[in-house]
Amino acid sequence: MRQDDGVTDRDAVPFDLASMRKQYRTEGLSETDLAATPVEQFARWFKQAATDGGLFEPNAVIVSTADAEGRPSSRTVLLKHFDDDGFVFYTNYDSRKGRDLAENPHVSLLFPWHPMARQVIVTGTARRTGRDETAAYFRTRPHGSQLGAWASGQSSVIAGRAELDASYADLAARYPEHERVPVPPHWGGFRVVPETVEFWQGRENRLHDRLRYVAETDGGWRVERLSP
């Protein structure tokens, strides 16, 4: 490595990034293939991703937020519900994404289904789920995950792993297995109400199919094709 300018010696780079590429499939996505609503179309693709898509966690979604000054951040969470009202995930409301969404509710969701050469991109606004809905989901979580929601001050700086483990151990002693764990007041869901939903299908020669649903004021959806 050359220390004077920070450029890594070519021999030290394990891959030639410029030449790394895959040729995508020939089967495409046409307007006539689409369901009437983006949620129906998402359900079709999600079923395929979950059954034969070869994905480790098909409900993993990249959530991108921005604070009041427009500084962006992204992270991966797990989608826990979707219906005509939107896409739901759960988190600590005091986390960075929780604070961002309190200041700026505009959000983007990206489902990166790479083995299928597919992506789904949702843009919309996020609002908190009701406490009853949050509590109902919290009760479905494994006991350890319920304790973890209390133990972790998500996104906060801690002294080390020992601090986190000690917090969890204290909670495990207070709420042993089969003991009812209260729902943390700082923890809950966000429902992302979509304004646009894009379905991206990789095609040969980088001429991908991109079909986007756009919400209309009358409650319907307009479909438009985007250039790749």
BALUMPA-55129 format. One record per atom (N, C-alpha, C, O): residue in one letter; x, y, z. Coordinates in steps of 0.2 Angstrom, whole numbers, padded with zeros to 4 digits, always signed. Example, Ala and Ser with C-alpha at 12.3 -4.5 7.8 and 13.67 -1.06 7.14 Angstrom:
# residues 2
A+0066-0028+0039/A+0062-0022+0039/A+0066-0016+0039/A+0071-0017+0042/S+0064-0011+0035/S+0068-0005+0036/S+0064+0000+0039/S+0067+0006+0040/
***
This chain:
# residues 228
M+0004-0006+0000/M+0000+0000+0000/M+0004+0006+0000/M+0009+0007+0004/R+0003+0011-0004/R+0006+0017-0004/R+0004+0022+0001/R-0002+0024+0001/Q+0008+0023+0006/Q+0006+0027+0012/Q+0005+0035+0010/Q+0002+0038+0014/D+0008+0037+0004/D+0008+0044+0003/D+0001+0047+0001/D-0001+0052+0002/D-0002+0043-0003/D-0009+0045-0006/D-0015+0040-0004/D-0020+0042-0006/G-0013+0035+0000/G-0019+0031+0002/G-0022+0026-0003/G-0027+0023-0001/V-0019+0026-0009/V-0021+0021-0014/V-0018+0014-0013/V-0012+0013-0012/T-0023+0009-0013/T-0021+0003-0012/T-0017+0000-0018/T-0020+0001-0023/D-0012-0004-0017/D-0008-0007-0022/D-0013-0012-0025/D-0017-0016-0022/R-0013-0012-0032/R-0017-0017-0036/R-0017-0024-0034/R-0022-0027-0034/D-0011-0026-0032/D-0010-0033-0030/D-0013-0035-0024/D-0015-0041-0022/A-0015-0030-0020/A-0018-0031-0013/A-0025-0031-0014/A-0029-0033-0009/V-0028-0029-0020/V-0035-0030-0021/V-0037-0037-0023/V-0035-0039-0028/P-0042-0040-0019/P-0043-0047-0021/P-0048-0048-0027/P-0048-0054-0029/F-0051-0043-0028/F-0056-0044-0034/F-0056-0038-0039/F-0054-0032-0037/D-0057-0039-0045/D-0057-0034-0050/D-0065-0031-0050/D-0069-0034-0054/L-0066-0026-0046/L-0073-0024-0045/L-0077-0022-0052/L-0082-0023-0053/A-0073-0019-0056/A-0075-0017-0063/A-0078-0022-0067/A-0082-0021-0071/S-0075-0028-0066/S-0077-0034-0070/S-0082-0038-0067/S-0084-0043-0070/M-0084-0037-0061/M-0089-0041-0058/M-0096-0039-0060/M-0099-0034-0058/R-0099-0044-0063/R-0106-0043-0066/R-0110-0049-0067/R-0106-0054-0069/K-0116-0049-0067/K-0120-0055-0069/K-0125-0053-0075/K-0127-0047-0075/Q-0126-0058-0079/Q-0131-0057-0084/Q-0138-0059-0082/Q-0138-0065-0080/Y-0142-0054-0082/Y-0149-0056-0079/Y-0153-0060-0084/Y-0151-0061-0089/R-0159-0062-0081/R-0163-0066-0085/R-0167-0063-0091/R-0167-0057-0091/T-0169-0067-0095/T-0173-0064-0101/T-0180-0063-0100/T-0183-0059-0103/E-0183-0067-0095/E-0190-0066-0093/E-0191-0059-0090/E-0188-0057-0085/G-0196-0055-0092/G-0197-0049-0090/G-0204-0048-0086/G-0207-0052-0084/L-0205-0041-0085/L-0211-0039-0082/L-0215-0034-0086/L-0212-0029-0087/S-0221-0036-0088/S-0225-0032-0092/S-0231-0029-0089/S-0233-0031-0083/E-0233-0023-0091/E-0239-0020-0088/E-0245-0025-0088/E-0249-0025-0083/T-0246-0030-0092/T-0251-0035-0092/T-0250-0040-0087/T-0255-0043-0085/D-0244-0040-0084/D-0243-0045-0079/D-0245-0043-0072/D-0246-0047-0067/L-0246-0036-0071/L-0247-0033-0065/L-0254-0034-0062/L-0258-0035-0065/A-0254-0035-0055/A-0260-0035-0051/A-0263-0028-0051/A-0260-0023-0053/A-0269-0028-0049/A-0273-0021-0049/A-0270-0017-0044/A-0270-0010-0045/T-0267-0019-0039/T-0264-0015-0034/T-0257-0017-0032/T-0255-0022-0033/P-0253-0012-0029/P-0246-0014-0028/P-0246-0019-0022/P-0241-0023-0022/V-0250-0019-0017/V-0250-0024-0012/V-0252-0031-0015/V-0248-0036-0013/E-0256-0032-0019/E-0257-0038-0023/E-0251-0040-0026/E-0249-0046-0026/Q-0248-0036-0030/Q-0242-0038-0034/Q-0236-0040-0029/Q-0233-0044-0030/F-0236-0036-0024/F-0231-0037-0019/F-0232-0044-0016/F-0227-0048-0015/A-0238-0046-0014/A-0240-0053-0011/A-0238-0058-0016/A-0235-0063-0014/R-0239-0057-0023/R-0237-0062-0028/R-0229-0063-0027/R-0227-0069-0027/W-0225-0058-0028/W-0218-0058-0028/W-0215-0061-0021/W-0211-0065-0021/F-0218-0059-0016/F-0216-0061-0009/F-0217-0068-0008/F-0213-0072-0006/K-0223-0071-0011/K-0224-0078-0010/K-0218-0082-0014/K-0216-0087-0012/Q-0217-0079-0020/Q-0211-0083-0024/Q-0205-0082-0020/Q-0201-0087-0020/A-0203-0076-0018/A-0197-0075-0014/A-0196-0080-0008/A-0191-0082-0006/A-0202-0081-0004/A-0202-0085+0002/A-0202-0092+0000/A-0200-0096+0005/T-0204-0094-0006/T-0205-0102-0007/T-0199-0104-0011/T-0196-0109-0009/D-0197-0101-0017/D-0192-0104-0021/D-0187-0098-0023/D-0184-0099-0028/G-0187-0093-0020/G-0182-0088-0022/G-0175-0089-0019/G-0171-0085-0022/G-0174-0093-0015/G-0167-0095-0012/G-0164-0089-0008/G-0158-0088-0008/L-0169-0086-0005/L-0167-0080+0000/L-0167-0082+0007/L-0171-0086+0009/F-0162-0080+0011/F-0161-0082+0018/F-0167-0079+0022/F-0170-0082+0026/E-0168-0072+0021/E-0174-0069+0025/E-0177-0065+0020/E-0176-0059+0019/P-0182-0067+0016/P-0186-0064+0011/P-0189-0057+0014/P-0191-0053+0010/N-0191-0057+0020/N-0194-0051+0023/N-0189-0046+0026/N-0191-0041+0029/A-0183-0047+0024/A-0178-0042+0026/A-0178-0036+0022/A-0179-0037+0015/V-0179-0030+0024/V-0180-0024+0021/V-0175-0019+0023/V-0174-0018+0029/I-0172-0015+0018/I-0168-0009+0020/I-0172-0003+0021/I-0176-0001+0016/V-0172+0000+0027/V-0176+0006+0028/V-0172+0012+0028/V-0167+0012+0032/S-0173+0016+0024/S-0169+0023+0024/S-0173+0029+0026/S-0179+0030+0024/T-0170+0032+0031/T-0174+0038+0034/T-0169+0044+0033/T-0163+0043+0031/A-0171+0050+0035/A-0167+0056+0035/A-0170+0060+0041/A-0176+0060+0043/D-0165+0064+0044/D-0167+0068+0050/D-0170+0074+0047/D-0171+0075+0041/A-0171+0079+0052/A-0174+0085+0050/A-0169+0089+0046/A-0172+0094+0042/E-0163+0088+0046/E-0158+0092+0042/E-0157+0088+0035/E-0153+0091+0031/G-0160+0083+0034/G-0159+0079+0028/G-0154+0074+0028/G-0152+0071+0022/R-0150+0073+0033/R-0145+0068+0034/R-0148+0061+0034/R-0151+0059+0038/P-0146+0057+0029/P-0149+0050+0028/P-0145+0045+0032/P-0140+0046+0034/S-0149+0039+0033/S-0146+0033+0036/S-0150+0028+0034/S-0156+0028+0033/S-0147+0022+0033/S-0151+0016+0031/S-0149+0010+0036/S-0143+0010+0039/R-0153+0005+0036/R-0152-0001+0040/R-0157-0006+0038/R-0162-0005+0035/T-0156-0013+0040/T-0160-0018+0038/T-0164-0020+0044/T-0162-0021+0049/V-0171-0021+0043/V-0175-0023+0048/V-0179-0029+0045/V-0178-0031+0039/L-0184-0032+0049/L-0188-0037+0046/L-0195-0035+0045/L-0198-0032+0050/L-0198-0035+0039/L-0205-0034+0038/L-0209-0039+0042/L-0208-0045+0042/K-0214-0037+0046/K-0218-0041+0050/K-0226-0041+0048/K-0229-0046+0050/H-0228-0037+0044/H-0235-0037+0041/H-0235-0033+0035/H-0232-0027+0035/F-0240-0034+0031/F-0242-0030+0025/F-0249-0031+0023/F-0251-0037+0023/D-0252-0026+0022/D-0259-0026+0019/D-0261-0020+0015/D-0256-0016+0014/D-0267-0018+0014/D-0269-0013+0010/D-0267-0006+0013/D-0267-0001+0010/D-0266-0006+0020/D-0265+0000+0024/D-0257+0001+0024/D-0255+0007+0026/G-0253-0003+0022/G-0246-0002+0022/G-0241-0008+0024/G-0244-0014+0025/F-0235-0006+0025/F-0230-0011+0027/F-0227-0010+0034/F-0226-0004+0036/V-0227-0015+0038/V-0226-0014+0046/V-0219-0017+0048/V-0218-0023+0046/F-0215-0013+0052/F-0210-0016+0055/F-0210-0013+0062/F-0213-0008+0064/Y-0206-0016+0067/Y-0205-0014+0074/Y-0198-0012+0076/Y-0193-0015+0073/T-0198-0008+0080/T-0191-0005+0082/T-0192-0001+0089/T-0197-0001+0092/N-0186+0001+0091/N-0186+0005+0097/N-0187+0012+0095/N-0184+0015+0090/Y-0192+0016+0098/Y-0194+0022+0096/Y-0188+0027+0097/Y-0188+0033+0094/D-0184+0026+0102/D-0178+0030+0103/D-0172+0029+0099/D-0167+0032+0100/S-0172+0024+0094/S-0167+0022+0090/S-0166+0028+0085/S-0170+0033+0084/R-0161+0028+0081/R-0160+0033+0076/R-0165+0033+0071/R-0168+0039+0069/K-0168+0028+0069/K-0173+0028+0064/K-0180+0030+0067/K-0183+0034+0064/G-0181+0029+0073/G-0186+0031+0077/G-0186+0039+0078/G-0191+0042+0077/R-0180+0041+0079/R-0180+0048+0080/R-0180+0052+0073/R-0184+0057+0073/D-0177+0049+0068/D-0178+0052+0062/D-0185+0052+0060/D-0188+0058+0057/L-0189+0047+0060/L-0196+0047+0058/L-0200+0051+0062/L-0206+0054+0060/A-0199+0053+0068/A-0202+0058+0072/A-0201+0065+0070/A-0206+0069+0070/E-0196+0066+0067/E-0194+0073+0064/E-0196+0073+0057/E-0198+0078+0054/N-0196+0068+0053/N-0197+0067+0046/N-0200+0061+0044/N-0196+0056+0043/P-0206+0060+0043/P-0210+0054+0042/P-0209+0051+0035/P-0211+0045+0034/H-0205+0054+0031/H-0204+0051+0024/H-0199+0046+0024/H-0194+0047+0027/V-0200+0040+0021/V-0196+0034+0022/V-0196+0030+0015/V-0201+0031+0011/S-0191+0027+0014/S-0190+0022+0008/S-0189+0015+0011/S-0185+0014+0015/L-0192+0010+0008/L-0191+0003+0009/L-0188+0000+0003/L-0191+0001-0003/L-0183-0004+0004/L-0180-0008-0002/L-0179-0015+0000/L-0176-0017+0005/F-0183-0019-0004/F-0182-0027-0003/F-0177-0029-0009/F-0179-0029-0014/P-0171-0031-0007/P-0166-0033-0011/P-0166-0040-0013/P-0162-0044-0010/W-0170-0043-0017/W-0171-0050-0019/W-0166-0052-0024/W-0168-0054-0030/H-0160-0051-0023/H-0154-0052-0028/H-0154-0059-0031/H-0154-0059-0037/P-0155-0065-0028/P-0155-0071-0031/P-0161-0072-0037/P-0160-0076-0041/M-0166-0068-0036/M-0171-0068-0041/M-0170-0062-0046/M-0175-0061-0050/A-0165-0058-0045/A-0164-0052-0049/A-0170-0047-0049/A-0172-0045-0054/R-0173-0047-0043/R-0178-0042-0042/R-0177-0038-0036/R-0173-0039-0031/Q-0180-0032-0036/Q-0181-0027-0031/Q-0188-0024-0030/Q-0191-0024-0035/V-0190-0023-0024/V-0196-0019-0023/V-0194-0013-0019/V-0191-0013-0014/I-0196-0007-0022/I-0194-0001-0018/I-0201+0003-0017/I-0205+0005-0021/V-0202+0004-0010/V-0208+0008-0008/V-0206+0015-0005/V-0201+0015-0001/T-0209+0020-0007/T-0208+0026-0004/T-0215+0028-0001/T-0220+0027-0004/G-0215+0032+0005/G-0221+0034+0008/G-0220+0037+0014/G-0214+0040+0016/T-0225+0037+0019/T-0224+0041+0025/T-0225+0035+0031/T-0229+0031+0030/A-0222+0036+0036/A-0222+0031+0042/A-0226+0034+0047/A-0226+0040+0049/R-0230+0030+0050/R-0234+0032+0057/R-0234+0027+0061/R-0233+0021+0059/R-0234+0028+0068/R-0234+0023+0073/R-0240+0019+0073/R-0245+0021+0072/T-0239+0012+0074/T-0245+0008+0075/T-0248+0009+0082/T-0245+0012+0086/G-0254+0007+0083/G-0257+0008+0089/G-0254+0003+0094/G-0252-0002+0093/R-0255+0005+0101/R-0252+0001+0106/R-0255-0006+0106/R-0252-0011+0108/D-0262-0007+0105/D-0265-0013+0105/D-0262-0018+0099/D-0260-0024+0101/E-0261-0015+0094/E-0257-0019+0088/E-0250-0020+0090/E-0248-0026+0089/T-0247-0016+0093/T-0240-0017+0095/T-0240-0022+0100/T-0235-0027+0100/A-0244-0022+0105/A-0244-0027+0111/A-0246-0034+0108/A-0243-0039+0110/A-0250-0034+0103/A-0252-0041+0100/A-0246-0044+0097/A-0245-0050+0097/Y-0242-0040+0093/Y-0236-0043+0090/Y-0231-0044+0095/Y-0228-0050+0094/F-0230-0040+0100/F-0225-0041+0105/F-0226-0048+0108/F-0221-0052+0110/R-0232-0050+0109/R-0234-0056+0113/R-0232-0062+0108/R-0231-0068+0111/T-0231-0061+0102/T-0229-0067+0097/T-0221-0068+0097/T-0219-0073+0095/R-0218-0063+0100/R-0210-0064+0100/R-0208-0069+0105/R-0211-0070+0110/P-0202-0072+0103/P-0199-0077+0108/P-0198-0073+0115/P-0196-0067+0115/H-0198-0077+0120/H-0196-0073+0127/H-0190-0069+0127/H-0189-0064+0129/G-0184-0072+0124/G-0178-0069+0123/G-0178-0062+0119/G-0175-0057+0121/S-0182-0062+0114/S-0183-0056+0110/S-0187-0051+0114/S-0186-0045+0113/Q-0192-0053+0118/Q-0195-0048+0122/Q-0191-0045+0127/Q-0191-0039+0128/L-0186-0049+0130/L-0181-0046+0135/L-0176-0042+0131/L-0175-0036+0134/G-0175-0044+0125/G-0170-0040+0121/G-0172-0033+0120/G-0169-0028+0119/A-0179-0032+0119/A-0182-0025+0117/A-0181-0021+0123/A-0181-0015+0123/W-0181-0024+0129/W-0180-0020+0135/W-0172-0018+0136/W-0170-0013+0138/A-0168-0023+0135/A-0161-0023+0137/A-0157-0018+0132/A-0152-0015+0135/S-0159-0017+0126/S-0156-0013+0121/S-0158-0006+0121/S-0164-0005+0119/G-0154-0001+0122/G-0155+0006+0121/G-0153+0007+0114/G-0148+0010+0113/Q-0157+0005+0109/Q-0155+0004+0102/Q-0152+0011+0100/Q-0155+0016+0100/S-0146+0010+0096/S-0142+0016+0093/S-0138+0020+0098/S-0135+0025+0096/S-0139+0019+0105/S-0136+0023+0110/S-0129+0020+0111/S-0127+0014+0110/V-0124+0024+0113/V-0117+0022+0114/V-0117+0018+0121/V-0119+0021+0126/I-0113+0012+0121/I-0112+0009+0127/I-0105+0007+0128/I-0101+0007+0124/A-0103+0006+0134/A-0096+0005+0136/A-0093-0002+0133/A-0087-0002+0131/G-0097-0007+0132/G-0095-0013+0129/G-0100-0018+0129/G-0106-0017+0132/R-0099-0024+0127/R-0104-0030+0126/R-0106-0032+0133/R-0112-0034+0134/A-0101-0031+0138/A-0103-0034+0145/A-0109-0030+0148/A-0113-0033+0151/E-0109-0023+0146/E-0115-0019+0149/E-0121-0022+0146/E-0126-0022+0150/L-0122-0024+0140/L-0128-0026+0137/L-0130-0033+0139/L-0135-0034+0141/D-0125-0037+0140/D-0126-0044+0143/D-0128-0044+0150/D-0133-0047+0152/A-0125-0039+0154/A-0128-0038+0161/A-0135-0036+0161/A-0139-0038+0166/S-0137-0031+0157/S-0144-0029+0157/S-0148-0034+0155/S-0154-0035+0158/Y-0146-0038+0150/Y-0151-0044+0148/Y-0151-0049+0154/Y-0157-0052+0156/A-0146-0050+0158/A-0146-0055+0163/A-0150-0053+0169/A-0154-0057+0172/D-0150-0046+0170/D-0155-0044+0175/D-0162-0045+0174/D-0166-0046+0178/L-0163-0043+0167/L-0170-0044+0165/L-0173-0051+0165/L-0178-0053+0167/A-0168-0056+0163/A-0170-0063+0163/A-0171-0065+0170/A-0175-0070+0171/A-0168-0063+0175/A-0169-0064+0182/A-0176-0062+0184/A-0179-0065+0188/R-0177-0056+0182/R-0184-0053+0184/R-0190-0056+0181/R-0195-0056+0184/Y-0189-0058+0174/Y-0194-0061+0170/Y-0192-0067+0168/Y-0190-0068+0162/P-0192-0073+0172/P-0190-0079+0170/P-0194-0082+0164/P-0200-0079+0163/E-0192-0087+0161/E-0196-0090+0155/E-0203-0092+0158/E-0205-0094+0164/H-0208-0090+0153/H-0215-0091+0155/H-0218-0085+0159/H-0224-0085+0160/E-0214-0081+0161/E-0216-0075+0165/E-0218-0069+0160/E-0215-0068+0155/R-0224-0066+0161/R-0226-0061+0156/R-0222-0055+0156/R-0221-0052+0162/V-0219-0053+0151/V-0215-0047+0150/V-0219-0041+0147/V-0222-0042+0142/P-0219-0036+0151/P-0223-0030+0149/P-0220-0027+0142/P-0214-0028+0141/V-0224-0024+0138/V-0222-0021+0132/V-0218-0014+0134/V-0221-0010+0137/P-0212-0014+0131/P-0209-0007+0133/P-0212-0001+0130/P-0215-0002+0124/P-0213+0004+0134/P-0216+0010+0131/P-0213+0013+0126/P-0216+0017+0122/H-0206+0012+0125/H-0202+0015+0120/H-0201+0011+0114/H-0197+0012+0109/W-0205+0006+0113/W-0204+0001+0108/W-0211+0000+0104/W-0216+0000+0108/G-0211-0001+0098/G-0217-0002+0094/G-0216-0002+0087/G-0211-0003+0084/G-0222-0002+0083/G-0222-0002+0076/G-0222+0004+0072/G-0224+0009+0075/F-0220+0004+0066/F-0221+0009+0061/F-0225+0006+0055/F-0223+0000+0053/R-0230+0009+0053/R-0233+0007+0047/R-0231+0012+0041/R-0233+0018+0042/V-0228+0010+0036/V-0227+0014+0030/V-0232+0014+0025/V-0234+0009+0022/V-0236+0020+0024/V-0241+0020+0020/V-0238+0022+0013/V-0235+0027+0012/P-0239+0018+0008/P-0235+0019+0002/P-0238+0024-0003/P-0244+0025-0003/E-0234+0028-0006/E-0236+0033-0011/E-0233+0031-0018/E-0237+0032-0023/T-0228+0027-0018/T-0226+0024-0024/T-0223+0017-0022/T-0220+0016-0017/V-0224+0012-0027/V-0221+0005-0026/V-0218+0003-0033/V-0222+0002-0037/E-0212+0002-0033/E-0208+0000-0039/E-0206-0007-0039/E-0203-0009-0034/F-0208-0010-0044/F-0206-0017-0045/F-0201-0018-0051/F-0202-0016-0057/W-0195-0020-0049/W-0189-0020-0053/W-0187-0027-0055/W-0185-0031-0050/Q-0187-0028-0061/Q-0185-0035-0063/Q-0179-0034-0068/Q-0179-0031-0073/G-0173-0038-0066/G-0167-0037-0070/G-0168-0041-0076/G-0171-0046-0077/R-0165-0038-0082/R-0166-0040-0088/R-0159-0040-0092/R-0154-0037-0089/E-0158-0044-0097/E-0152-0044-0101/E-0149-0037-0103/E-0153-0033-0104/N-0143-0037-0103/N-0140-0030-0106/N-0141-0024-0102/N-0141-0019-0104/R-0143-0025-0096/R-0145-0020-0091/R-0151-0016-0093/R-0152-0010-0091/L-0155-0019-0097/L-0161-0016-0100/L-0167-0018-0095/L-0171-0022-0098/H-0167-0016-0089/H-0171-0019-0084/H-0178-0017-0085/H-0180-0011-0088/D-0183-0020-0082/D-0190-0018-0082/D-0191-0015-0075/D-0190-0018-0070/R-0194-0009-0076/R-0196-0005-0069/R-0203-0002-0070/R-0204+0002-0074/L-0207-0005-0066/L-0214-0003-0067/L-0216-0001-0060/L-0215-0004-0055/R-0219+0006-0060/R-0220+0009-0053/R-0228+0011-0053/R-0230+0014-0057/Y-0230+0009-0047/Y-0237+0011-0045/Y-0237+0018-0042/Y-0232+0019-0037/V-0241+0022-0043/V-0241+0029-0040/V-0248+0030-0038/V-0253+0029-0041/A-0249+0032-0031/A-0255+0033-0028/A-0259+0039-0031/A-0255+0044-0032/E-0265+0038-0033/E-0269+0044-0035/E-0273+0047-0029/E-0274+0044-0024/T-0276+0053-0030/T-0280+0056-0025/T-0286+0053-0024/T-0289+0054-0019/D-0289+0049-0029/D-0295+0046-0028/D-0295+0039-0025/D-0300+0035-0024/G-0289+0037-0023/G-0287+0031-0019/G-0285+0025-0024/G-0283+0020-0022/G-0285+0027-0031/G-0283+0022-0035/G-0275+0022-0037/G-0272+0026-0033/W-0273+0018-0042/W-0266+0018-0043/W-0265+0019-0050/W-0268+0016-0055/R-0260+0023-0052/R-0257+0024-0059/R-0251+0020-0060/R-0247+0020-0055/V-0250+0016-0065/V-0244+0013-0067/V-0240+0016-0072/V-0243+0018-0077/E-0234+0017-0071/E-0229+0020-0076/E-0223+0016-0076/E-0221+0013-0072/R-0220+0016-0082/R-0214+0012-0084/R-0208+0017-0084/R-0208+0023-0086/L-0203+0015-0080/L-0197+0019-0080/L-0191+0016-0084/L-0191+0010-0085/S-0187+0021-0087/S-0182+0019-0091/S-0176+0016-0086/S-0175+0018-0080/P-0173+0010-0088/P-0168+0007-0083/P-0162+0012-0083/P-0157+0010-0079/
***
